[in-house]
Amino acid sequence: MSETTNQSVDRQGDDTSRKPSRGAGSGALKWMLDNIVWIWLVILVLIFGALNSFFLTIPNLQNVLIQASVLGLLGMAVAVSLMVAEIDLSIAANMGFSSVLGALLSIQSGMPWWLGMFFGVLVATMIGFFNGLCITWLKMVSLIETLAMMIILQGALLAVTQGNTITSMPDGYLWIGQAQVLGWPVMPLVFLVVLLAGAFFLRKTVLGRSLYAVGGNLAAAEAAGIRADRIKILAFTLSGFLSGIAGYLLASWQMAITSDQGNSFLLYAIAAPIIGGVSVFGGRGHVVGILGGVLLLTVIQVGLAIVAVPSFYVGMIGGLMIFVAVAIDAIRVRMGGR
């Protein structure tokens, strides 16, 4: 018996001595998977900077930050629904429709610009709330329900604009998209505030941690007393709110609202949080990763334009990025990563 025990201890000792080498290798791989977005970002910045010196200039950096602001808000909108293991495909259409309502109220009714903006964001928030009700109370599949809502809102935007471009918005409505302080645009500060608020909400509040719990293990969350339906409604309401803010910023920056406002953002808004580590299976993700995904896709768009790559390749690369991101996310899950 003693000999058998000693042999068992020896085998355990041998196993223990071999584990560090395997742990170090898997640990390095896990670190690369968790930080792949930042690795890609550094590499692409160096490549685009080498191909065109304008890419690394201050004006282009400001351009990247401005474009990242709108995409970042939409990426956050997608992320909150993904964290509860759902998806909101209506965010871009919600962005366009809510922004045109706010702008038209400011232009045609004589309403103060800030009240028009507030009404537009409120409409976007209520659309998100309605999505949440349909998904929880009616048990509709989020993919199909939000796809239907997207089509409805796209049609509504076309009907409201009559196919025309809305311009002549009040100066106050345009201020946030055009203002500069010490030569730097103000608009990215809105995205920064949302990032900081999002990080605090997700990590330091009960509701934020409940998002992770519901997305990570619905049955366990409900067993722990978390009202999963309310959390999902909250997630979609936040998604709508962020879409409304993004719509206002986009209209203010472009100084116009087109009949297809925001449609081109959906692909990248879905890709950004997934690339940044937000799991399509729910329950995982963080604000820093979302920021990385947003910056990466913005750098790709801006960089390809600066080096004169035809625009139709940009869409193809965006789709490829989503494919790669989902594959990496699947590997994270298999390895037990966050």
Secondary structure, 3 states (H helix, E strand, C coil): CHHHHHHHHHHHHHHHHHHHHHHHHHHHHHHHHHCHHHHHHHHHHHHHHHHCHHHHCHHHHHHHHHHHHHHHHHHHHHHHHHHCCCCCCCHHHHHHHHHHHHHHHHHHCCCCHHHHHHHHHHHHHHHHHHHHHHHHCCCCCHHHHHHHHHHHHHHHHHHHHCCCCECCCCHHHHHHHHCEECCEECHHHHHHHHHHHHHHHHHHCHHHHHHHHHHHCHHHHHHCCCCHHHHHHHHHHHHHHHHHHHHHHHHHHHCCECCCCCHHHHHHHHHHHHHCCCCCCCCCCCHHHHHHHHHHHHHHHHHHHHCCCCHHHHHHHHHHHHHHHHHHHHHHHHHCCC
